[in-house]
Amino acid sequence: MGLWASDEIGRRFAEIHPPLDPQAALAEAARCLYCFDPPCTSACPTHIDVPRFIQKISTGNLRGSALTILDANILGASCARVCPVEVLCEGACVLNRHNRQPIEIGRLQRHAMDYFYDSGASLPSPAAIAKASRVACIGGGPAALACAAELRKHGFPVTIFESRPLAGGLNTYGVAEYKLRPRDSLREVELVKSMGVEFRLGVLVGTDLTLADLERDYASIFIAVGLGPNEPLGIPGEDLEGVVDALRFIADYKTTQGIQVGRKVAVIGGGNTAIDAANAAKRLGADEVSTIYRRSEREMPAFLFEYEHSKLEGVEFRFQTQPVAILPGKVAGRVGAVECVRMDLGAPDASGRRKPQPVHGSNFLIECDMVIEAIWQSRLLEFLAQFRGIEVRHGAVVVDPETGQTANPRYYAGGDCVNGGREVVDAVAAGMRAGIAIAKSLDERNG
Amino acid sequence: MADLTTVFAGRIRCPNPFWLASGPPANCGEQVMRAFDAGWGGAVWKTLGEPIVNVSSRYSSVDWRRQRMMGLNNIELITDRPLDANLREIAEVKKRYPNHAVIVSLMVESKRESWHTIVRQAEDAGADGLELNFGCPHGMSERGMGSAVGQVPEYTELITRWVKEAARTPVLVKLTPNISDIRAVARAATLGGADGLSAINTINSITGIDLDTLTPRPDVGGKSSHGGYCGPAVKPIALHMIQQISGDSGSKLPISGIGGISDWRDAAEFILLGAGTVQVCTAAMHYGFRIVEDMLDGLSNWMDSKGFRTIEDFRGLSLPRVVEWKNLDLNYKIVARIHPEKCIGCDLCYTACWDGAHQCIHLDRAGSDGGGQRTPAQVEAESLRKIAMTPIAKLDGAVGNNDGAYATPLARIPRVDEDECVGCNLCALVCPVDECITMERIDTGRPPESWEQRMAAMEQGGNGG
């Protein structure tokens, strides 16, 4: 246990997808078939013109390549690193059906974006602030950054209100360090700032700034507040010392706020966040990390490649296992074990996955000195309830999928608070769609 | 088992028809002997002639899609080694490799005595034949030699005649392609008494310009000069010229084929158009002498599979199949057929047909909403309008992403409108999957008819009406 210096974090979280060297990038780019109506582009939520940017890499036009990417996705650099390309562009590559080796689109995109940032990150001159109607984005994560960038392209003044000290949302605070470092996220924030977007950090809307003030000063408001902390399990012992929320744990190690890692760590949950937390615990020095999930590996919501990677990291998976209590150990008030029951899988439920049923009398203990909870990110229901006329269903803001517009026409929304928690690229796509729709609506209103 | 032994121009014997062309790989005796050990049947010694000095650098190339040296360009002149050293090594090679062919390439100033002298020196050293370098397009041509001779039929005929006055071995004239009709020089060489032809020499070229320094390549201290282009890129040009000469009644000389030959397939094609031997330079410069092994092995296996026992059994067999356009059958019809089980959905055939051909490939297998075929722009716009999201099983349930009987979604498998297809081949050429698009014969029910026949019939019909 103890605190790590940031260079130690860098050492322990070396990139899992290192950059392509320039010649390897050219060789990989040359393999691209340059499909018509490319499936990779269709599969990408932001519809990046993949063959076009790859063609530009192969001709040595790296600036043109980067601008092609940024035109469709202002967070092209982080998406290149964090996208689950296996189920997106690379999964759609026609070469999967040819010689079975898709183009490494993610790494090529990174190659172009690295060039862009290494050569000064200069966009073509930003649009002048020519429009009077101001737009506010609540939240400073990927959806808001994309929406703000899009609106700036259309000449609107935009302000981002972010409650945390840094913008970037989960890109800054929540992505596994070996994929994306906070400084990579923050240079994208700087890029958006260079487009003339105003950032007001550490400002919680509704508390530090009233809604009345916001509605008075801004013609349209984009809500992109994401999700809340992980829901507690609702079992005894969650208040013991050593029980932590996965997102908090990840944010703390990424910002080197002080990392406390047990020797034996139990991670509860089967999603990608659980995987990230488990891998991080292992890399931070835990001897044993067990990921506990109540269904089988077939039903696990984490991406298959994340699961495979986690096993390689040395994480042990305990399937069909349900925690029922967290118990103290020798030190009073500190976690010492998780009491679990075994689960049987019954008939499929509404999600099509087999429903887990506890096996009576199968209780057993998993010894640990740290429990990381990663089952379900909470919905910010109280926060969202402030906004009049907005419909929230099953914890998600209801919007027109084409425009992101809510039931209250002044309000738009996008990102995790709408889609329930997807990928960075989904948030960027939603932010862009909303940005375009807001610009169109304001232009129409202002004649 | 095929027999590759070759007799060229009546008297030049060699174990196989693969010769090193006159150039850097045949610069000295040590190289030529290693080449013979590797399996080459002969070598044309790098051109002997007047003393020269070479520059640095000398080569530049054209890469394509990361493949190196699709085309190679050089500004190197003839041998820069002393004449007596070359002659001594030629004698040494012939002594140690009596069964291999050593041809000596020659180029001297356009004086009868100079040619007589060099011919005697080469033959005294043991040359099995002589190749007159009337093709070198750079440097030497500025001094009235090389292609400066080969571009003027009268000079070619005159110097060939001088050489023949002195020569006891077969004389081959190496032709330059940098001329409007190569047959004119081939005929001149024939009139001058040549025993054979070598074709083609390199093609005038500037391979490219360094976009940082703005200096064309190869860079010689900030300046460049046009060079001679060779390598795989020039093969089609060479094949055409071989066919032109082979099919010309004005020169019936044996031909040693040169130009981008990189493997046994290329060699077989040159021989099918009439070449008796083939010469290789760029491929040996790129990969070394060892590449000859598959040239011999591959050619031999192909000959066995085709039932050809000797080179002569198939030499020139494709010549009757090259005719003038006016003699092609206008009633022969083929159409493209896309095999959906092989299609990977790149849709390159679709865009090629719309933008580069006849707009008869469509993306309508998954159903069309009527109102005519969609244009490429409409297809793209539809795709971009669709909202895509990362598939997440937890949120989406089981995700199935296919809709048809094939591995590729039906909407991405193009369809050929066979009534509109002109049978141009473009779609099959761009398709990255072998045998995915085949060109199928359609019976038009009409007998073969050439343009000339059709014109004649129309005239007759016109007269009759």
Contacts between the chains, C-beta under 8 A, distances in Angstrom:
chain1	res1	chain2	res2	distance
A	26	B	66	6.1
A	27	B	66	5.2
A	30	B	65	4.6
A	30	B	66	4.2
A	33	B	346	4.9
A	33	B	348	6.5
A	33	B	432	5.6
A	34	B	348	7.2
A	35	B	345	7.6
A	35	B	346	4.3
A	35	B	347	5.9
A	35	B	348	6.7
A	36	B	346	7.2
A	36	B	347	4.0
A	36	B	348	6.1
A	36	B	350	5.6
A	36	B	351	3.9
A	36	B	376	7.0
A	36	B	379	7.9
A	36	B	380	8.0
A	37	B	347	5.8
A	37	B	363	7.7
A	37	B	376	7.7
A	37	B	379	5.2
A	37	B	380	5.3
A	37	B	383	5.3
A	37	B	412	7.9
A	39	B	345	6.6
A	39	B	412	6.9
A	41	B	383	7.2
A	41	B	384	7.8
A	42	B	383	4.8
A	42	B	384	8.0
A	42	B	386	6.6
A	42	B	388	6.3
A	43	B	388	5.9
A	44	B	388	6.5
A	45	B	387	7.6
A	45	B	388	4.9
A	45	B	389	5.8
A	45	B	390	6.6
A	47	B	383	7.9
A	47	B	384	5.4
A	47	B	388	7.2
A	58	B	65	7.9
A	84	B	390	6.4
A	87	B	390	6.4
A	87	B	391	5.5
A	88	B	390	6.2
A	94	B	344	4.3
A	94	B	345	5.1
A	94	B	346	4.8
A	94	B	408	7.6
A	95	B	344	7.4
A	97	B	344	4.3
A	97	B	345	7.2
A	97	B	407	5.1
A	97	B	408	6.1
A	98	B	344	4.8
A	98	B	432	6.7
A	98	B	433	6.4
A	271	B	394	6.9
A	301	B	392	6.9
A	301	B	393	5.9
A	301	B	394	3.5
A	351	B	394	7.2
A	351	B	397	5.6
A	352	B	397	4.6
A	352	B	398	5.2
A	401	B	387	5.8
A	402	B	387	7.3
A	419	B	389	7.1
A	419	B	395	7.6
A	420	B	395	5.7
A	421	B	395	7.8
A	422	B	389	6.4
A	422	B	390	5.2
A	422	B	392	6.1
A	422	B	395	7.3
A	423	B	390	4.3
A	425	B	390	6.6
A	426	B	389	5.5
A	426	B	390	5.4
A	429	B	387	7.6
A	429	B	388	7.6
A	429	B	389	7.9
A	433	B	387	7.8
